[in-house]
Amino acid sequence: MRRMLCTLLCFVVVVPMLVVPEQVQAKTLAQLREELRTAEANYAQKEQEERLTQEQIDQTNQSVEDIKNDMIQIDKDIETLGNEIIKLNQEITAKEKEIKNIVNFVQVSNGESAYLEYAFGAQDFTDFIYRMSIAEQLADYNEKLIADFTTTIENSKKKQVELKEKTNELEQKQKQLENELSGLKDKMASLSDIKISVKDEIRMLRESVEGYEKSGCGENEDLDACMTRIQNSGGGSLPPINGFYRPIVKGHATSEYGWRCLDITGCELHSGLDMSVAGGGVPVYAAAPGVVAGLIHRSNCGGNQVIIIHTINGQKYTTLYAHLRSMNVSVGQVVTASTQIGIMGGNPQTEWWDKCSTGNHVHFTVATGHYLKDYYSWNTFMNHTINPRTVTNVPARGVEFTNRTTRY
C-alpha cells in the first residue's frame, strides 16, 4: 500500500513537470535589478513579520507563565483558607464547651442551693450577683464570637469556591493561550524556508546581477542573448549525449529522482540523481557549458552547492551540484564541460554541517529555465526540476561507469 502511495504521489508530482511547456519571457539586466529590489523589500517585510510574530510568542509565553504563577498562588490561598477553617472550627468547639460550662453555672446559680456563693468564691451576695452578671456577659460574648467564627467559615468556604472557579478559568485561559502559541509557532515556521533561506536567495540574485555586469551585459540587453554570447565566448563544444555529461568521471547511481521516504528527510520529492564512488573525494565537473549563477555555502541540508545556468540548442536549463566538500568556481564564471567546479563530499564525519547526507556522493539536479534570472524562488526552482536521466545518460542504479560520455 505504501509503495502504491509513493508511486501515485510521484506520478502526481513529476508528470506535470514533464508535460507543462516552459514559457519564460525575455528579461533584461534592468528587470533583474527590479526583481532584486522587490525581493529585498519582501525580505524586509518578512523580517518585520517574523519580529512581530516572535514578540507575540514572547508575550504569550509570558502570559502562560503568569497564569501558572497565579494558579500556584491560588493553590496556596486555598490551602491557607482550609487551615483557617480547621482552626476556626477548633476554636468554635472550645468556645461551645466554655459556653456550656457558663450556662451550667448560670442554671445552677438560679437554684435554691445556699452554698453556691462558696462554690464560686463569692464573698457576699453582691459579689455573687456581680459574678452572675459577668458570667452572662461572657456567655453572650462567646455566643457572638461563635456567630462571627461561623460567618468567617462560611465566607472562607465561599472564597474557596471562588478560587476554585478562578482556577478553572485560568486553566481554560492557559489552554487557549497554548493553542494560540502553537499557531504562532506554526506561522513562524512557515515564514522560514526549510531548504534555503530567502536571505541566501537574495544574495545569489545579487551575485547574479553582479555577474552579468562583470560579463558586460548591457542594462537593457536581453539576458538570453547575452548568455549565448558569454557561453560561446567561453569555448568548448556541447556534449554529444542528450546535452549533458555525467558530473563525475567514474562511479554509479545510488538514488533516483522522484518521491522517496527517508528517516533523515522524511517523505519528499528527491529533486536529483545521486551518484557516488568508493572513497569519495573525487572531482566534480560542470555537466555542460554555462555560467555559474549561484553558490550556497554549508547549507544544513545539501552542504556546499554550485548552481550553473545553460542554454543548449535553444533550451534553457539550470543544474545544481550538492554535497560538495569544496567549491572551485565563482559566481559569473564561464565554465565548460571540462571545468572542475568542486570536490565530492557528503561524508557526515567530514562535512558535519550537512545534515541531509549519510555518505559520499554528489546530488545532481536539472531544472528547466534559468534559476536566479527567469525565477529566483527556491520552491519555484524545485517545481521546475526534471529527471536528470532525460538529458544525461547514466547507467542503471548500481551499474558502474568509468568515464563521462559512454552510452549505457
C-alpha positions as CSV (number, residue, x, y, z in Angstrom):
1,M,0.0,0.0,0.0
2,R,2.8,2.4,0.9
3,R,4.6,1.6,-2.4
4,M,1.4,2.3,-4.3
5,L,1.0,5.6,-2.5
6,C,4.6,6.7,-3.2
7,T,4.1,5.7,-6.9
8,L,0.9,7.8,-7.1
9,L,2.5,10.8,-5.4
10,C,5.5,10.6,-7.7
11,F,3.2,10.5,-10.7
12,V,1.2,13.5,-9.5
13,V,4.4,15.5,-8.7
14,V,6.6,14.5,-11.6
15,V,4.3,14.2,-14.6
16,P,3.1,17.9,-14.6
17,M,6.8,18.9,-14.7
18,L,7.4,16.9,-17.8
19,V,4.3,17.9,-19.7
20,V,3.9,21.6,-18.9
21,P,5.8,23.6,-21.5
22,E,8.3,26.2,-20.4
23,Q,7.3,29.7,-21.2
24,V,9.6,32.4,-20.0
25,Q,9.6,35.9,-21.3
26,A,12.8,37.6,-22.2
27,K,14.4,39.6,-19.4
28,T,17.0,42.4,-19.2
29,L,19.5,43.3,-16.5
30,A,17.4,46.3,-15.5
31,Q,14.4,44.0,-15.0
32,L,16.6,41.7,-12.9
33,R,17.6,44.6,-10.8
34,E,14.0,45.5,-10.2
35,E,13.3,41.9,-9.1
36,L,16.2,42.1,-6.7
37,R,14.8,45.3,-5.2
38,T,11.4,43.6,-4.9
39,A,13.0,40.6,-3.3
40,E,14.9,42.8,-0.8
41,A,11.7,44.7,0.1
42,N,9.8,41.4,0.6
43,Y,12.6,40.1,2.7
44,A,12.5,43.3,4.9
45,Q,8.7,42.8,5.2
46,K,9.3,39.1,6.2
47,E,11.9,40.1,8.8
48,Q,9.4,42.6,10.3
49,E,6.6,40.0,10.3
50,E,9.0,37.4,12.0
51,R,10.0,40.0,14.6
52,L,6.3,40.8,15.4
53,T,5.5,37.1,15.5
54,Q,8.3,36.5,17.9
55,E,7.1,39.3,20.1
56,Q,3.7,37.7,20.1
57,I,5.2,34.4,21.0
58,D,7.3,36.0,23.8
59,Q,4.2,37.9,25.2
60,T,2.1,34.7,25.0
61,N,4.8,32.7,26.8
62,Q,4.9,35.4,29.5
63,S,1.1,35.3,29.8
64,V,1.2,31.5,30.2
65,E,3.9,31.8,32.8
66,D,1.9,34.5,34.7
67,I,-1.2,32.2,34.7
68,K,0.9,29.3,36.1
69,N,2.2,31.6,38.9
70,D,-1.4,32.8,39.6
71,M,-2.6,29.2,39.8
72,I,0.2,28.3,42.2
73,Q,-0.7,31.3,44.4
74,I,-4.4,30.3,44.3
75,D,-3.5,26.8,45.4
76,K,-1.6,28.3,48.3
77,D,-4.5,30.6,49.2
78,I,-6.9,27.6,49.1
79,E,-4.6,25.7,51.4
80,T,-4.4,28.7,53.8
81,L,-8.1,29.1,53.8
82,G,-8.5,25.4,54.6
83,N,-6.2,25.7,57.5
84,E,-8.0,28.7,58.8
85,I,-11.3,26.9,58.6
86,I,-9.9,24.0,60.6
87,K,-8.5,26.4,63.2
88,L,-11.9,28.3,63.4
89,N,-13.8,25.0,63.8
90,Q,-11.4,24.1,66.7
91,E,-12.0,27.5,68.3
92,I,-15.7,27.1,67.9
93,T,-15.6,23.7,69.6
94,A,-13.6,25.2,72.5
95,K,-16.0,28.2,72.8
96,E,-19.0,25.9,72.8
97,K,-17.5,24.0,75.7
98,E,-16.9,27.2,77.6
99,I,-20.5,28.4,76.9
100,K,-21.8,25.1,78.2
101,N,-19.8,25.5,81.4
102,I,-21.0,29.1,81.9
103,V,-24.6,28.1,81.1
104,N,-24.4,25.3,83.7
105,F,-23.1,27.8,86.2
106,V,-26.0,30.2,85.4
107,Q,-28.5,27.4,85.6
108,V,-27.2,26.2,89.0
109,S,-26.9,29.7,90.3
110,N,-30.7,30.1,89.7
111,G,-31.4,27.1,92.0
112,E,-32.0,27.1,95.8
113,S,-28.6,26.0,96.9
114,A,-27.3,28.2,99.6
115,Y,-23.7,27.0,99.1
116,L,-23.2,28.3,95.6
117,E,-21.6,31.5,96.8
118,Y,-18.9,29.5,98.5
119,A,-18.5,27.2,95.5
120,F,-17.7,30.1,93.2
121,G,-15.7,32.0,95.8
122,A,-18.1,34.9,96.2
123,Q,-17.5,37.0,99.4
124,D,-21.1,38.2,99.7
125,F,-24.3,38.3,97.8
126,T,-23.3,41.5,96.0
127,D,-20.2,39.7,94.8
128,F,-22.3,36.7,93.7
129,I,-24.6,39.0,91.7
130,Y,-21.6,40.6,90.1
131,R,-20.2,37.2,89.2
132,M,-23.5,36.1,87.8
133,S,-23.6,39.3,85.6
134,I,-20.1,38.6,84.3
135,A,-21.0,35.0,83.5
136,E,-24.0,36.0,81.5
137,Q,-21.9,38.6,79.6
138,L,-19.2,36.0,78.9
139,A,-21.9,33.7,77.6
140,D,-23.3,36.4,75.3
141,Y,-19.8,37.3,74.1
142,N,-18.9,33.8,73.4
143,E,-22.1,33.2,71.5
144,K,-21.4,36.3,69.4
145,L,-17.9,35.2,68.9
146,I,-19.1,31.8,67.7
147,A,-21.5,33.5,65.3
148,D,-18.6,35.6,64.0
149,F,-16.5,32.5,63.6
150,T,-19.3,30.7,61.8
151,T,-19.7,33.7,59.4
152,T,-16.0,33.7,58.8
153,I,-16.0,30.0,58.0
154,E,-18.9,30.5,55.6
155,N,-17.1,33.4,53.9
156,S,-13.9,31.3,53.7
157,K,-15.7,28.4,52.1
158,K,-17.3,30.8,49.6
159,K,-13.8,32.2,48.9
160,Q,-12.5,28.6,48.4
161,V,-15.3,28.0,45.8
162,E,-14.5,31.4,44.1
163,L,-10.8,30.5,44.0
164,K,-11.5,27.1,42.5
165,E,-13.7,28.7,39.9
166,K,-10.9,31.2,39.2
167,T,-8.5,28.2,38.8
168,N,-10.8,26.7,36.2
169,E,-11.0,30.0,34.4
170,L,-7.2,30.2,34.4
171,E,-6.9,26.7,33.2
172,Q,-9.2,27.4,30.2
173,K,-7.2,30.6,29.5
174,Q,-4.0,28.7,29.7
175,K,-5.3,26.2,27.1
176,Q,-6.4,29.0,24.9
177,L,-3.0,30.7,25.1
178,E,-1.2,27.4,24.4
179,N,-3.3,26.9,21.3
180,E,-2.5,30.5,20.2
181,L,1.1,29.8,20.9
182,S,1.0,26.7,18.8
183,G,-0.5,28.7,15.9
184,L,2.1,31.4,16.3
185,K,4.9,28.8,16.2
186,D,3.4,27.3,13.0
187,K,3.3,30.8,11.5
188,M,6.9,31.4,12.4
189,A,7.9,28.1,10.8
190,S,6.0,28.9,7.6
191,L,7.9,32.2,7.4
192,S,11.2,30.3,7.1
193,D,12.3,28.3,4.0
194,I,13.4,24.8,5.1
195,K,15.9,24.2,2.2
196,I,17.3,27.6,1.5
197,S,16.7,30.9,3.2
198,V,15.3,33.9,1.5
199,K,18.4,35.8,2.5
200,D,20.5,33.3,0.5
201,E,18.2,33.7,-2.5
202,I,18.7,37.4,-2.4
203,R,22.4,37.1,-2.0
204,M,22.6,34.7,-5.0
205,L,20.3,37.1,-7.0
206,R,22.6,40.0,-6.1
207,E,25.6,38.0,-7.1
208,S,23.9,37.1,-10.4
209,V,23.3,40.8,-11.2
210,E,26.9,41.5,-10.4
211,G,28.0,38.5,-12.6
212,Y,26.0,39.9,-15.6
213,E,27.6,43.3,-15.0
214,K,31.1,41.8,-14.9
215,S,30.4,39.8,-18.1
216,G,29.5,43.0,-19.9
217,C,25.7,42.5,-20.3
218,G,24.0,45.8,-21.2
219,E,21.4,47.3,-18.9
220,N,18.6,46.8,-21.4
221,E,20.2,43.9,-23.3
222,D,18.2,40.6,-23.5
223,L,19.9,38.3,-21.0
224,D,19.3,35.2,-23.1
225,A,21.3,36.9,-26.0
226,C,23.9,38.0,-23.5
227,M,24.1,34.5,-22.1
228,T,24.6,32.9,-25.5
229,R,27.3,35.4,-26.3
230,I,29.1,34.7,-23.0
231,Q,28.7,31.0,-23.2
232,N,30.0,30.9,-26.8
233,S,33.0,33.1,-25.8
234,G,34.0,30.5,-23.2
235,G,34.9,27.9,-25.9
236,G,34.2,24.2,-25.7
237,S,31.6,22.2,-27.6
238,L,28.2,20.9,-26.4
239,P,28.1,17.4,-25.0
240,P,27.1,14.8,-27.7
241,I,24.9,12.7,-25.4
242,N,21.5,14.4,-24.8
243,G,23.1,17.7,-23.9
244,F,24.9,16.8,-20.6
245,Y,27.9,14.9,-19.5
246,R,27.9,13.0,-16.2
247,P,29.3,15.2,-13.5
248,I,31.9,12.7,-12.2
249,V,34.4,10.5,-14.2
250,K,33.5,7.2,-12.6
251,G,31.0,5.8,-10.1
252,H,27.4,4.7,-10.0
253,A,23.9,6.0,-9.4
254,T,22.8,5.4,-5.7
255,S,19.4,7.1,-5.6
256,E,16.9,8.1,-8.2
257,Y,14.9,11.2,-8.9
258,G,11.4,11.1,-7.6
259,W,9.3,10.6,-4.4
260,R,11.0,8.8,-1.6
261,C,10.9,8.4,2.2
262,L,14.0,8.5,4.4
263,D,14.5,8.8,8.2
264,I,16.7,11.9,7.9
265,T,14.4,13.9,5.5
266,G,11.0,12.3,5.7
267,C,8.8,11.7,2.6
268,E,9.6,14.3,-0.1
269,L,10.4,14.7,-3.8
270,H,14.1,13.8,-4.3
271,S,14.9,16.5,-6.7
272,G,18.0,15.0,-8.3
273,L,20.0,11.9,-9.2
274,D,22.7,10.8,-6.6
275,M,26.0,9.5,-7.9
276,S,28.8,8.1,-5.8
277,V,32.2,6.4,-6.0
278,A,34.1,4.4,-3.4
279,G,36.1,6.6,-1.1
280,G,34.5,9.8,-2.4
281,G,36.7,13.0,-2.6
282,V,36.8,12.9,-6.4
283,P,36.5,16.0,-8.7
284,V,33.0,17.1,-9.7
285,Y,32.7,18.8,-13.2
286,A,30.1,21.0,-14.9
287,A,27.7,18.8,-16.9
288,A,27.7,21.3,-19.8
289,P,29.0,24.7,-20.8
290,G,27.3,27.5,-18.9
291,V,27.7,30.3,-16.4
292,V,27.9,29.9,-12.6
293,A,24.7,31.6,-11.3
294,G,25.0,31.0,-7.6
295,L,26.8,29.3,-4.7
296,I,25.4,28.0,-1.5
297,H,27.8,27.7,1.4
298,R,27.4,25.0,4.0
299,S,23.7,24.6,3.9
300,N,22.5,22.3,6.7
301,C,20.7,20.2,4.0
302,G,22.8,20.0,0.9
303,G,26.1,21.4,2.1
304,N,28.2,23.4,-0.4
305,Q,26.2,23.7,-3.7
306,V,27.0,25.1,-7.1
307,I,24.3,26.4,-9.4
308,I,25.0,26.7,-13.2
309,I,22.7,28.0,-15.9
310,H,23.0,26.7,-19.5
311,T,21.5,27.3,-22.9
312,I,21.7,24.2,-25.1
313,N,20.2,24.0,-28.6
314,G,18.0,27.0,-27.7
315,Q,16.7,25.3,-24.5
316,K,17.4,26.8,-21.1
317,Y,18.4,24.7,-18.1
318,T,19.8,25.0,-14.6
319,T,22.0,22.4,-13.0
320,L,22.7,22.1,-9.3
321,Y,25.6,20.1,-7.7
322,A,25.1,19.5,-3.9
323,H,27.0,17.9,-1.1
324,L,30.4,19.3,-2.2
325,R,33.4,19.2,0.1
326,S,34.7,22.3,-1.6
327,M,33.9,24.7,-4.5
328,N,36.4,25.8,-7.2
329,V,34.3,28.4,-9.1
330,S,32.8,31.8,-8.5
331,V,29.6,33.5,-9.5
332,G,29.6,34.8,-13.1
333,Q,32.4,32.4,-14.1
334,V,32.0,30.9,-17.6
335,V,32.5,27.1,-17.4
336,T,32.8,24.3,-19.9
337,A,32.0,20.6,-19.6
338,S,35.6,20.1,-18.5
339,T,35.6,22.7,-15.8
340,Q,36.1,21.2,-12.3
341,I,33.6,23.0,-10.0
342,G,34.4,21.2,-6.7
343,I,35.2,18.1,-4.8
344,M,32.6,15.4,-3.9
345,G,31.6,15.5,-0.2
346,G,28.6,14.2,1.7
347,N,30.5,12.4,4.3
348,P,28.8,13.2,7.7
349,Q,32.0,12.7,9.5
350,T,33.8,15.3,7.3
351,E,31.1,17.6,6.3
352,W,29.4,17.7,9.7
353,W,27.3,20.7,8.8
354,D,25.5,18.7,6.1
355,K,22.6,17.0,7.9
356,C,20.9,15.5,4.8
357,S,23.6,13.1,3.8
358,T,24.7,9.7,5.0
359,G,27.7,9.1,2.8
360,N,30.0,10.4,0.0
361,H,28.0,11.4,-3.1
362,V,27.1,14.2,-5.4
363,H,23.4,15.2,-5.8
364,F,22.8,16.3,-9.4
365,T,19.7,18.3,-10.1
366,V,18.5,19.5,-13.5
367,A,15.7,22.1,-13.9
368,T,14.2,23.9,-16.9
369,G,14.7,27.7,-17.2
370,H,17.4,29.8,-15.7
371,Y,17.3,30.0,-11.9
372,L,18.1,33.4,-10.5
373,K,17.1,35.0,-13.8
374,D,13.8,33.6,-15.0
375,Y,12.7,33.0,-11.4
376,Y,14.5,33.2,-8.0
377,S,12.3,31.4,-5.5
378,W,13.7,28.1,-4.3
379,N,10.3,26.5,-4.3
380,T,9.8,27.6,-7.9
381,F,13.2,26.1,-8.8
382,M,12.1,22.8,-7.2
383,N,8.9,22.9,-9.3
384,H,11.0,23.2,-12.5
385,T,13.2,20.2,-11.8
386,I,13.1,17.2,-14.2
387,N,14.6,13.7,-14.0
388,P,18.3,14.2,-14.9
389,R,18.1,10.9,-16.8
390,T,16.0,12.7,-19.5
391,V,19.1,14.8,-20.5
392,T,22.0,12.8,-19.1
393,N,22.9,9.2,-19.9
394,V,23.6,7.4,-16.6
395,P,23.5,3.6,-16.3
396,A,21.0,1.8,-14.1
397,R,21.4,2.2,-10.4
398,G,24.4,0.3,-9.1
399,V,26.0,-0.2,-12.5
400,E,29.5,1.3,-12.6
401,F,30.6,3.8,-15.3
402,T,34.2,4.7,-15.9
403,N,34.0,7.9,-18.0
404,R,31.6,10.8,-18.5
405,T,30.4,10.1,-22.1
406,T,30.0,6.4,-22.9
407,R,26.3,5.5,-23.6
408,Y,24.8,2.7,-21.5
